Amino acid sequence: MIYSSAIPTDPQLLEALRAAAARPLSRAERRAQRISFIYSCLDASSGVSKGQIAQALDAAQGLCTAPALGVPDARIPRATNGLAG
């Protein structure tokens, strides 16, 4: 596929994208991206929610003491979509 730069783009949008790309992510933004990435790697039938992923991350980082997913080791089920080995 050939991409063309002839597609008109709103200059204000381009400037907002440049500014966003130049700004470092906050801790909360990085955490939200991490949760979203993990969630997207899970098989749809896993039944794991973003909230459970957040709890598992907190547990793995020592931020809480309760088992994150109701299992002693707070492991998130591996994806079966070929992305996880």
C-alpha positions as CSV (number, residue, x, y, z in Angstrom):
1,M,0.0,0.0,0.0
2,I,1.3,3.4,-0.9
3,Y,0.7,6.3,1.6
4,S,0.3,9.8,0.4
5,S,1.0,13.0,2.3
6,A,-1.6,14.7,0.2
7,I,-4.4,13.9,2.7
8,P,-5.5,17.1,4.3
9,T,-5.0,17.1,8.1
10,D,-6.2,19.7,10.6
11,P,-3.1,21.7,11.6
12,Q,-4.5,22.0,15.2
13,L,-4.8,18.3,15.4
14,L,-1.2,17.8,14.2
15,E,0.0,20.3,16.8
16,A,-1.9,18.6,19.6
17,L,-0.4,15.3,18.6
18,R,3.1,16.7,18.5
19,A,2.7,18.2,21.9
20,A,1.3,15.0,23.4
21,A,4.1,13.0,21.9
22,A,6.7,15.4,23.4
23,R,5.2,15.2,26.9
24,P,6.3,12.3,29.2
25,L,3.5,10.1,30.4
26,S,2.4,10.4,34.0
27,R,2.6,7.3,36.3
28,A,-1.2,7.0,36.1
29,E,-1.2,7.1,32.3
30,R,1.5,4.5,32.1
31,R,-0.5,2.3,34.5
32,A,-3.6,2.7,32.4
33,Q,-1.7,1.8,29.2
34,R,-0.2,-1.3,30.9
35,I,-3.7,-2.5,32.0
36,S,-5.1,-1.9,28.6
37,F,-2.2,-3.7,26.9
38,I,-2.6,-6.8,29.2
39,Y,-6.4,-6.8,28.7
40,S,-6.0,-6.7,24.9
41,C,-3.6,-9.7,25.0
42,L,-6.1,-11.9,26.9
43,D,-8.4,-14.3,25.1
44,A,-12.0,-13.0,25.0
45,S,-13.2,-16.0,26.9
46,S,-10.8,-15.5,29.8
47,G,-13.4,-13.7,31.9
48,V,-10.7,-11.4,33.3
49,S,-11.7,-7.7,33.8
50,K,-9.5,-4.6,33.7
51,G,-10.3,-4.2,37.4
52,Q,-8.9,-7.7,38.1
53,I,-5.8,-6.9,36.0
54,A,-5.3,-3.7,38.0
55,Q,-5.5,-5.7,41.2
56,A,-3.1,-8.2,40.0
57,L,-0.6,-5.5,39.0
58,D,-1.0,-3.9,42.4
59,A,-0.4,-7.3,44.1
60,A,2.7,-8.0,41.9
61,Q,4.1,-4.6,42.8
62,G,3.4,-5.1,46.5
63,L,0.7,-2.4,46.6
64,C,-1.9,-4.7,48.2
65,T,-2.0,-7.8,50.3
66,A,-5.3,-9.5,49.2
67,P,-5.1,-12.0,46.4
68,A,-6.0,-10.1,43.2
69,L,-8.0,-12.7,41.4
70,G,-9.2,-14.9,44.2
71,V,-6.3,-17.3,43.8
72,P,-3.3,-17.4,46.1
73,D,-0.7,-16.5,43.6
74,A,-2.7,-13.9,41.7
75,R,-1.7,-15.1,38.3
76,I,-3.6,-13.8,35.2
77,P,-4.6,-16.7,32.8
78,R,-2.3,-16.8,29.8
79,A,-3.8,-15.8,26.5
80,T,-4.6,-18.6,24.0
81,N,-4.5,-16.3,21.0
82,G,-0.9,-17.1,20.1
83,L,0.5,-13.9,21.5
84,A,1.8,-15.5,24.7
85,G,4.3,-18.3,24.7
